[in-house]
Amino acid sequence: MPAIYLDYAATSPIPPAVRDAMLPWFGEGFGNPSSVHGSGRRARNAIEVSRETLAALLRVAPADLIFTSGGTESNFLAISGFEGNGQRVTSPVEHEAVLQPVHGRAGGRVRMVEPNDAGVVAVEDVRPCLTRGAFASFMLVNNELGVVNPVQEIAEACQAVGACLHTDAVQAPAWSDLNLSELGADLVTLSGHKVGGPKGVGLLYVKPGTPFSGVSPGGGQERNRRGGTENVPGIVGFAKAMEILYANPDRSAGLRILNDRLRRGLQETLSDLVEVNTPQSSSAPHIVHVSVPGIPPGSGAEMLILGLDLEGVEVSAGSACASGALNASHVLKALGKEHMASIRYSIGFGTTAHEIDQAVSATRRVIERVLKAL
Ligand SMILES: Cc1ncc(COP(=O)(O)O)c(C=O)c1O
């Protein structure tokens, strides 16, 4: 029986059309895009066509997109390439790929904005922390909880005082078309493998006029903002994956139906065993995060996730990119839920209603088994 894959927020399967678009660039299209001969020019053209595709989808100019090796690098590039007054403002529920570099260079000049109990940051709490030339970073969709921050409002607050806003929007396009012109953030991070593309590719959008200088040394690629030979097949696959997503602008409706079914199942079958942390409103439809009060994190969570795996259900205990992800994450600590194991269900284009029902009944069986074994 094939596994029921409910871990799209960790990484998404690659649709065949994306794989097919990439394949030639592993074969005859092997050229280095910086070479001036025909092989090089063909590879360069593939990158620039992909850049134009992505820019058109995201409603920005192609020159404002920098290709990187993924979300982690884009976040690092945004933070370390920003030239402001040295003050940084963020929240404790950001991805580690933001938190670590934010603390790295700014020393004590980091202001932390506490989110509410659901993990959402309020613009009223951000505003007093902003100064002219400050760098703020607030993610659009939280990768563990699925909650959505009011990034557009925060961008307006930043603009009003002359601060700049970076947003890690890696988890957003899977369910909603991003329009970066409307969003208003000055720097935006995206990653290929969260949207049906390959791993090892991402982008950073830099709004014109943002005080940003690329910091990645090397051969001057990406207009001197990010050195290193570009990942041609990855970039082509990333653009194709985004094209496929944007061709279905109503995808959130389908995901919402599955999300409702999962919540209903948890409510009807598991309300005595789990607490649902993801609120129904102000959250993205592809993530439902629950805590399991009777089971501790660490070894308890491991029994839970491996038990579900044995039942053919693949989920994660939190953020799969965190090493030791079975221990309580910094996000759960920020919400005071670090003493419980958790399960993050994340769904995508391949998920069916039947799989949701199977996952719910498997979760009940596994939790009961783990509780008995503890
Ligand atoms: C919100 C968020 N930011 C950044 C990343 C890292 O992206 P990548 O794996 O492309 O480096 C992830 C991956 O889980 C993520 O969910």
The ligand as an ORCA input file, in Angstrom:
! r2SCAN-3c Opt
* xyz 0 1
  C       9.091     28.833      6.400
  C      10.313     28.164      5.883
  N      11.398     28.896      5.619
  C      12.523     28.362      5.134
  C      12.604     27.015      4.896
  C      13.877     26.449      4.342
  O      13.737     26.289      2.953
  P      14.797     25.380      2.140
  O      14.572     23.975      2.569
  O      14.471     25.623      0.710
  O      16.152     25.880      2.502
  C      11.511     26.194      5.180
  C      11.608     24.729      5.033
  O      10.963     23.987      5.733
  C      10.325     26.786      5.646
  O       9.235     26.052      5.886
*
